[in-house]
Amino acid sequence: MGTNVLSLRIDGELLDRLRDHAAKRGMSVQDYVIQTLIRNDFDERFQSAVEETEKFYGVT
């Protein structure tokens, strides 16, 4: 299995929140994000967020 690079552009306020959450766990922001992405329930939570966003914007 190879590796890939994912680059994100995020709001400064969101980055500050991520730093806070990561620091509370003694992790880097990168490690915190990766841990969040590999959580067992991430797929369910992500799908739910997509559905809510589609409802909000009226996308069908």
C-alpha positions as CSV (number, residue, x, y, z in Angstrom):
1,M,0.0,0.0,0.0
2,G,1.4,3.4,-1.0
3,T,1.0,6.7,0.6
4,N,-0.6,9.9,-0.8
5,V,-0.6,13.5,0.3
6,L,-3.8,15.3,1.2
7,S,-3.7,19.1,1.4
8,L,-6.4,21.0,3.0
9,R,-7.3,24.7,3.1
10,I,-9.2,25.4,6.3
11,D,-10.4,28.5,8.2
12,G,-8.0,29.8,10.8
13,E,-10.7,29.5,13.5
14,L,-11.2,25.8,12.7
15,L,-7.4,25.2,12.7
16,D,-7.2,26.8,16.2
17,R,-10.0,24.4,17.4
18,L,-8.2,21.4,15.9
19,R,-5.0,22.5,17.6
20,D,-6.8,22.7,20.9
21,H,-8.4,19.3,20.5
22,A,-5.0,17.8,19.5
23,A,-3.1,19.4,22.3
24,K,-5.6,18.0,24.9
25,R,-4.7,14.6,23.6
26,G,-0.9,15.3,23.4
27,M,-1.1,14.9,19.6
28,S,-0.1,16.9,16.5
29,V,-2.9,18.3,14.4
30,Q,-2.0,15.9,11.6
31,D,-2.2,12.9,14.0
32,Y,-5.4,14.1,15.5
33,V,-7.0,14.4,12.0
34,I,-5.8,11.0,11.0
35,Q,-7.2,9.4,14.2
36,T,-10.5,11.1,13.6
37,L,-10.7,9.8,10.0
38,I,-10.0,6.2,11.0
39,R,-12.5,6.1,13.8
40,N,-15.0,3.3,13.2
41,D,-18.0,5.6,13.1
42,F,-16.4,8.2,10.8
43,D,-18.2,6.9,7.7
44,E,-21.6,7.1,9.4
45,R,-21.0,10.6,10.8
46,F,-19.6,11.8,7.5
47,Q,-22.7,10.5,5.6
48,S,-25.0,12.1,8.1
49,A,-23.2,15.4,7.7
50,V,-23.5,15.2,3.9
51,E,-27.2,14.4,4.1
52,E,-27.8,17.4,6.5
53,T,-25.8,19.7,4.2
54,E,-27.8,18.5,1.2
55,K,-31.1,19.2,3.1
56,F,-29.9,22.6,4.1
57,Y,-28.9,23.6,0.5
58,G,-31.8,21.8,-1.1
59,V,-29.7,19.4,-3.1
60,T,-31.4,16.2,-4.1
